[in-house]
Amino acid sequence: MKNLNYLKLKKQLPENVNLLAVSKYTNSKNIQSLYDLGQQHFGESKVQEAQIKQYDLINNQKLKWHFIGKIQSNKITKIVNNFDYIHSVDSLKKLQKISKVAIELNKTPKIMIQIKLSDDPDKGGMYREDLLSNFDEIKLIKGIQLIGLMTMNPKGLSSKDNLNLFKQCRSLADSLLLKECSMGMSQDWKEAVEAGSTWIRLGSLIFGDRII
Ligand SMILES: *Cc1c(COP(=O)(O)O)cnc(C)c1O
């Protein structure tokens, strides 16, 4: 656990950039120690793994959980029940199901729609055209709070290509009047911040190598 890295990073970030600590790399104890330093937002990509930590950390009232993994339809009830933010909504159909469940559970999850800006087979997301053609319908969906877009760049791009893709995400969000852009990970967060990210999602840079 590299608390020093965390403190150094926090100092470098502009005020309008939120830091999501991606805790899929680590255990409840390390999450607690970061929370005690003031970190409130934690991201997990697997429901089952997250539930154990959420149970351990239930008394930390300001702790907010973000779901950043691939959404399986049969897990949506658990995701809506256990997470305050969902970054990885990659289809209209899933958004509609999230809405239905959220209304039933009387919750209002904050939603970011994942956007696919390049043809990377490893990365999910909605294509820009599909988002635009469905956006009137999306805006009317109840039970959710749509706050922004999320994107994940392919690995191994040059700094310039990363910056360019992040700028595309930012300008798409701006054109739809969405404030938040969840973009930037340990390898490319600087480019993301330069392009206007409001949520960077950092795992290995904060927690080091994965221990669980
Ligand atoms: C794991 C993960 C991260 C963090 O990755 P690092 O490169 O370790 O910072 C960010 N976003 C998503 C969606 C992830 O799955």
Ligand as a Chemical Component Dictionary entry (heavy atoms), coordinates in Angstrom:
data_LIG
# 
_chem_comp.id                   LIG 
_chem_comp.type                 NON-POLYMER 
_chem_comp.pdbx_formal_charge   0 
_chem_comp.three_letter_code    LIG 
# 
loop_
_chem_comp_atom.comp_id 
_chem_comp_atom.atom_id 
_chem_comp_atom.alt_atom_id 
_chem_comp_atom.type_symbol 
_chem_comp_atom.charge 
_chem_comp_atom.model_Cartn_x 
_chem_comp_atom.model_Cartn_y 
_chem_comp_atom.model_Cartn_z 
_chem_comp_atom.pdbx_ordinal 
LIG C1 C1 C 0 -8.893  -1.591 -13.321 1  
LIG C2 C2 C 0 -9.531  -0.419 -13.911 2  
LIG C3 C3 C 0 -8.979  0.862  -13.746 3  
LIG C4 C4 C 0 -7.662  1.118  -13.023 4  
LIG O1 O1 O 0 -6.598  0.683  -13.794 5  
LIG P1 P1 P 0 -5.083  1.130  -13.482 6  
LIG O2 O2 O 0 -4.439  1.126  -14.831 7  
LIG O3 O3 O 0 -4.524  0.127  -12.561 8  
LIG O4 O4 O 0 -5.106  2.478  -12.893 9  
LIG C5 C5 C 0 -9.672  1.936  -14.267 10 
LIG N1 N1 N 0 -10.824 1.792  -14.931 11 
LIG C6 C6 C 0 -11.386 0.577  -15.126 12 
LIG C7 C7 C 0 -12.673 0.490  -15.881 13 
LIG C8 C8 C 0 -10.752 -0.563 -14.634 14 
LIG O5 O5 O 0 -11.309 -1.759 -14.852 15 
# 
loop_
_chem_comp_bond.comp_id 
_chem_comp_bond.atom_id_1 
_chem_comp_bond.atom_id_2 
_chem_comp_bond.value_order 
_chem_comp_bond.pdbx_ordinal 
LIG C1 C2 SING 1  
LIG C2 C3 SING 2  
LIG C2 C8 DOUB 3  
LIG C3 C4 SING 4  
LIG C3 C5 DOUB 5  
LIG C4 O1 SING 6  
LIG O1 P1 SING 7  
LIG P1 O2 DOUB 8  
LIG P1 O3 SING 9  
LIG P1 O4 SING 10 
LIG C5 N1 SING 11 
LIG N1 C6 DOUB 12 
LIG C6 C7 SING 13 
LIG C6 C8 SING 14 
LIG C8 O5 SING 15 
# 
